[in-house]
Amino acid sequence: DIVVSKDKELVFVEVKTRSEAYTKEAIEAAYSRKINFLAAAANHYLQGHDTGNMQPRFDFITIVYSNGHFNLEHMEDAFFPPLRGYR
């Protein structure tokens, strides 16, 4: 959802929003197929852009709406990309 550079890192961020009524945790919704998709998208991005010595990093941001308020959590280095389909 977001690609941003910070210091010497290129950060790929998956953002998930949920309401409290949603049965799955927001972070669970991002796993499995989404991780593979994000890793493949990052690989495509890295092949098409000159990123110099920047190292990729994968973060999650979860936003949960509950009782009229939003709770935001940012998890840095949330996962390492799978080797399959990612170079």
N, C-alpha and C positions, 0 to 999 in steps of 0.2 A: 504493500500500500504506500510505503514511503521509502525513498532512497535519499540518504543524507550523508555528507562527509563530516567527520569530527576528528580533529587532530590527524592522525595517520590511518584512520579507519574509514571504510566505506560501510555504512550501516544500512541494512535492509530490515525494514520494520513491518511486521504484520500487525494490523490493528483489528481488534474484535470488540464489538459492542453487543451488550445483552441487557435485558431487563431482568429483574429478580424473578419474574414469573417463568423465565426460560429454564428448562430442566437441566441442561448441561452447563457446566462451568464454562466461562468464556475461554479459558486457556485450553480446555479439552477440545473445543470446537476448532482450534487452530492446528491441532496435531494431525498426524497421518498424512492424508493426501495433500493438505495445505503445506506441510513442510517440504514435501517433494516438489510441489509446484513452486514454492518460494525459492528453493535451491536451484531449480531449473531456470527460473526467471533471473536470478542473480548471475548464474553462469552465462546466460545470454547477454545480460547487461555488461558483464566484465569482458566478454569477447568483443563487444561493439564499442567500448569506450576506453580511452587511454586513462587509466587510473593511477599510473605511476607505481609507487611502492605502497599504495594503500592496501591494507588488509581488510578482507570482508568480515563483517560481524552480523549476527542475526539476533534481533530483539523482538519482543512482543510488547504491545501495549493493549491492555484490556480496559474497557470502560463499561461499568455496570451501573444501570439506572435502578435506584431503589428508594422508595419513600420520598420521591421528589428531588433526590440528589444524585449526582454522578460521582462514582468512585473510580479513579484512574490509577492503574498500576503499570509501571514501566519495568520490564524485566530485561536487563542487558545480558548479552551472551546466553540467550534462552535455549539455544540448541546449536549443535554442530551439524552442518548439512550432511545428508547421507552420501556415501561415495557413489552409489549407483545413480547414473544420470547427472552427475555433477563432476566437473573437472576443474 
